[in-house]
Amino acid sequence: MASHSHVEQKETSSGSRHWVTATLFILMIVGFFVTAGVFLKNRQALPVSIGAVNEQVPVSYNPPVVAESNLDTVNTTSVTNSMQNLTDETETVEVATRNPVFLTVISTDQADEIIPPQALNYDPANRIDVPTWELEIPNPEMPITVFLAGTTGCSTCAIEAQSLRQVAQELQNPNLEIVVVDIYPYVGAEGLAWFAGAINATDLTWAMDQNSTFMNTYQLALDTTLIMNSNGDVLYRDDVITPYETLREQIELALNQT
């Protein structure tokens, strides 16, 4: 009787081990498919450029969907295949013509004097009224505009803003403007001006997308970078933090087209 009970315990233990092994195997299979899905999604989100960025394989790109409220007419335009040189063949695609949108540009002249609204020692009585004005996008008066989508306190946005500042200082080109756009302007002009000063980038243009029109029109996320000409053509786009080398390369290519 004791021997029979011992056999049953061994069978139960063996069955438990088989169940655990089967569960781990299933989890491994699920993990494989999740990893593959993430890889394919990131592969589709590679940058769209106007020139080579040290990538060997061309990647096709579908233009982002335009918000219906900002849709005008549809024109047929030739665009360069992403990841190819300007001398390569172009393909014709349907792209939507967008109505202009407006950003609220802020002054950073008093950035060093500002205590941000989110600070513990913030006193509303000492609030600084930050001057603002509107900027039309696309900007017909600026041949090349670079946009970086960010928000106050975003660390990766700050890193790329520093790289863009370095490019601007090196090129010193009057046909270039770099705009950091707060797409989640919860702390307002005062907080954004403080952030510009905190990362020592007040010589860039800082703006707020107060009604999310710019974000929705161009399908932006944090760290999205756009290089746009005065006609509103997006010459380069990526949705991740962009290294200095790529920024400099793509900005120079864009300026060479003006």
C-alpha positions as CSV (number, residue, x, y, z in Angstrom):
1,M,0.0,0.0,0.0
2,A,2.8,2.3,0.9
3,S,4.6,1.4,-2.4
4,H,1.4,2.3,-4.4
5,S,1.1,5.7,-2.6
6,H,4.8,6.4,-3.4
7,V,4.2,5.6,-7.1
8,E,1.2,8.0,-7.2
9,Q,3.3,10.8,-5.6
10,K,6.0,10.2,-8.2
11,E,3.4,10.4,-11.0
12,T,1.9,13.6,-9.6
13,S,5.3,15.2,-9.3
14,S,6.2,14.2,-12.8
15,G,2.9,15.6,-14.1
16,S,3.6,18.9,-12.3
17,R,7.0,19.2,-13.9
18,H,5.5,18.5,-17.3
19,W,2.9,21.2,-16.7
20,V,5.5,23.7,-15.7
21,T,7.7,22.8,-18.7
22,A,4.7,23.2,-21.1
23,T,3.8,26.6,-19.5
24,L,7.3,27.9,-19.9
25,F,7.4,26.7,-23.5
26,I,4.1,28.6,-24.3
27,L,5.4,31.7,-22.6
28,M,8.6,31.5,-24.7
29,I,6.5,31.2,-27.9
30,V,4.4,34.2,-26.9
31,G,7.5,36.2,-26.1
32,F,9.0,35.4,-29.5
33,F,5.9,36.8,-31.3
34,V,5.8,39.9,-29.1
35,T,9.5,40.6,-29.8
36,A,9.0,40.0,-33.5
37,G,6.0,42.4,-33.5
38,V,8.0,45.1,-31.7
39,F,10.9,44.7,-34.2
40,L,8.7,44.9,-37.2
41,K,6.9,48.0,-35.8
42,N,10.3,49.8,-35.2
43,R,11.5,48.7,-38.6
44,Q,8.5,50.6,-40.2
45,A,9.3,53.7,-38.1
46,L,12.8,54.2,-39.6
47,P,13.5,57.8,-40.6
48,V,12.3,59.3,-43.8
49,S,15.2,61.3,-45.2
50,I,16.2,63.4,-48.2
51,G,19.6,61.7,-48.4
52,A,21.6,58.7,-47.2
53,V,22.0,58.3,-43.4
54,N,24.4,55.3,-43.5
55,E,21.5,52.8,-44.1
56,Q,22.0,50.2,-46.9
57,V,18.4,49.0,-47.4
58,P,15.8,51.4,-48.8
59,V,12.7,51.7,-46.6
60,S,9.3,52.7,-48.0
61,Y,7.3,55.3,-46.1
62,N,3.6,56.0,-46.0
63,P,2.8,59.7,-45.3
64,P,1.1,60.3,-42.0
65,V,-2.7,60.6,-42.0
66,V,-3.7,64.3,-41.9
67,A,-6.4,65.4,-39.5
68,E,-9.7,65.9,-41.4
69,S,-10.3,69.3,-39.8
70,N,-7.1,70.5,-41.4
71,L,-7.4,68.8,-44.8
72,D,-7.6,70.9,-48.0
73,T,-7.0,69.4,-51.4
74,V,-5.0,66.5,-52.6
75,N,-2.2,67.0,-55.1
76,T,0.1,64.5,-56.8
77,T,3.7,65.2,-55.9
78,S,7.0,63.4,-56.6
79,V,8.8,62.5,-53.4
80,T,12.2,60.8,-53.0
81,N,12.2,57.2,-51.7
82,S,13.3,57.2,-48.1
83,M,16.9,56.3,-47.4
84,Q,18.0,57.1,-51.0
85,N,20.1,59.8,-52.5
86,L,18.5,62.7,-54.2
87,T,19.8,61.4,-57.6
88,D,17.8,58.2,-57.3
89,E,14.5,57.6,-59.0
90,T,11.4,59.1,-57.5
91,E,7.9,57.7,-57.2
92,T,4.7,59.5,-57.4
93,V,2.4,59.4,-54.4
94,E,-0.8,61.1,-53.3
95,V,-0.2,63.6,-50.5
96,A,-2.6,65.9,-48.8
97,T,-2.2,69.7,-49.0
98,R,-2.5,71.0,-45.4
99,N,-3.9,74.4,-44.4
100,P,-1.5,76.5,-42.3
101,V,-1.4,75.9,-38.6
102,F,-0.2,78.3,-35.9
103,L,2.1,77.8,-33.0
104,T,2.5,80.1,-30.0
105,V,6.1,81.3,-29.8
106,I,7.4,82.3,-26.4
107,S,10.1,84.8,-25.4
108,T,13.0,83.3,-23.5
109,D,14.6,86.7,-22.6
110,Q,13.7,86.3,-18.9
111,A,14.3,82.5,-18.7
112,D,17.1,82.9,-16.0
113,E,14.7,84.9,-13.7
114,I,11.9,82.4,-13.8
115,I,11.0,80.0,-11.0
116,P,8.8,77.3,-12.8
117,P,5.2,76.8,-11.7
118,Q,6.0,73.2,-10.7
119,A,8.7,74.2,-8.3
120,L,8.1,73.8,-4.5
121,N,9.2,77.4,-3.9
122,Y,7.0,78.9,-6.7
123,D,5.1,82.0,-5.6
124,P,2.2,83.1,-7.9
125,A,2.8,86.6,-6.7
126,N,6.2,86.6,-8.4
127,R,4.9,85.2,-11.7
128,I,6.5,86.5,-14.8
129,D,4.3,87.3,-17.8
130,V,6.2,85.7,-20.8
131,P,5.5,87.6,-24.1
132,T,4.1,85.4,-26.9
133,W,3.3,85.7,-30.6
134,E,2.2,83.5,-33.4
135,L,4.2,81.5,-35.9
136,E,2.6,80.2,-39.1
137,I,3.5,76.7,-40.2
138,P,4.7,76.2,-42.9
139,N,6.6,79.4,-42.6
140,P,6.7,81.0,-46.1
141,E,9.5,83.4,-45.0
142,M,11.9,80.7,-43.8
143,P,13.4,78.3,-46.4
144,I,14.2,75.5,-43.9
145,T,12.5,75.0,-40.5
146,V,13.4,72.1,-38.2
147,F,10.8,71.1,-35.6
148,L,11.5,69.0,-32.5
149,A,8.4,67.8,-30.7
150,G,8.9,67.8,-26.9
151,T,7.5,69.0,-23.6
152,T,8.8,70.7,-20.5
153,G,11.0,68.3,-18.5
154,C,11.5,65.8,-21.3
155,S,15.1,64.5,-20.9
156,T,15.5,63.0,-24.4
157,C,14.0,66.1,-26.0
158,A,16.6,68.2,-24.1
159,I,19.4,66.0,-25.4
160,E,18.3,66.5,-29.0
161,A,17.6,70.2,-28.5
162,Q,21.3,70.5,-27.4
163,S,22.4,68.8,-30.6
164,L,20.2,71.1,-32.7
165,R,21.7,74.1,-30.9
166,Q,25.2,72.9,-31.8
167,V,24.2,72.4,-35.5
168,A,22.7,75.9,-35.6
169,Q,25.8,77.5,-34.0
170,E,28.1,75.7,-36.4
171,L,26.1,76.5,-39.6
172,Q,25.1,80.1,-38.7
173,N,22.7,80.0,-41.7
174,P,20.0,82.7,-42.0
175,N,17.9,80.3,-44.0
176,L,17.5,78.0,-41.1
177,E,15.2,78.2,-38.0
178,I,15.0,75.5,-35.3
179,V,11.8,75.3,-33.3
180,V,11.2,73.2,-30.2
181,V,7.5,72.6,-29.9
182,D,5.9,71.8,-26.6
183,I,3.1,69.4,-27.7
184,Y,1.8,69.0,-24.1
185,P,2.0,72.6,-22.8
186,Y,0.5,71.9,-19.4
187,V,2.9,74.3,-17.5
188,G,2.4,77.1,-20.0
189,A,4.8,79.7,-21.4
190,E,6.5,80.4,-18.0
191,G,7.4,76.8,-17.5
192,L,8.6,76.3,-21.0
193,A,10.8,79.4,-20.9
194,W,12.3,78.1,-17.6
195,F,13.0,74.7,-19.3
196,A,14.7,76.4,-22.3
197,G,17.0,78.3,-19.8
198,A,17.7,75.2,-17.7
199,I,19.1,73.3,-20.7
200,N,21.0,76.4,-22.0
201,A,19.1,76.5,-25.3
202,T,17.4,79.9,-25.3
203,D,18.8,80.8,-28.7
204,L,16.5,78.3,-30.3
205,T,12.9,79.1,-31.0
206,W,10.5,77.7,-28.4
207,A,6.8,77.4,-29.1
208,M,3.6,75.8,-27.7
209,D,1.0,73.7,-29.6
210,Q,-1.8,75.0,-27.5
211,N,-4.8,73.3,-29.3
212,S,-2.9,70.2,-30.5
213,T,-3.5,71.1,-34.2
214,F,0.2,70.9,-35.1
215,M,0.5,67.5,-33.3
216,N,-2.6,66.0,-34.9
217,T,-1.9,67.4,-38.4
218,Y,1.6,65.9,-38.5
219,Q,1.0,62.9,-36.2
220,L,3.7,63.9,-33.8
221,A,5.0,62.2,-30.6
222,L,7.7,63.2,-28.2
223,D,11.1,63.3,-30.0
224,T,9.6,63.5,-33.5
225,T,11.9,65.5,-35.7
226,L,10.7,67.2,-38.9
227,I,12.7,69.2,-41.5
228,M,10.3,71.3,-43.6
229,N,10.7,73.8,-46.4
230,S,8.7,77.0,-46.9
231,N,6.1,75.1,-49.0
232,G,5.4,72.7,-46.2
233,D,7.1,69.7,-47.8
234,V,8.5,67.4,-45.1
235,L,12.1,66.6,-46.2
236,Y,13.0,64.5,-43.3
237,R,11.1,62.8,-40.4
238,D,11.9,60.5,-37.6
239,D,10.1,59.6,-34.4
240,V,13.1,58.8,-32.1
241,I,15.9,60.8,-30.5
242,T,18.1,61.8,-33.4
243,P,21.9,61.9,-33.1
244,Y,23.9,65.0,-33.9
245,E,25.5,63.5,-37.0
246,T,22.2,62.7,-38.6
247,L,20.8,66.1,-37.8
248,R,23.7,67.9,-39.3
249,E,23.7,65.7,-42.4
250,Q,20.0,66.1,-43.1
251,I,19.9,69.8,-42.3
252,E,22.8,70.5,-44.7
253,L,21.1,68.5,-47.4
254,A,17.9,70.4,-46.9
255,L,19.7,73.8,-47.1
256,N,21.5,72.7,-50.3
257,Q,18.0,72.5,-51.9
258,T,17.2,76.1,-51.2
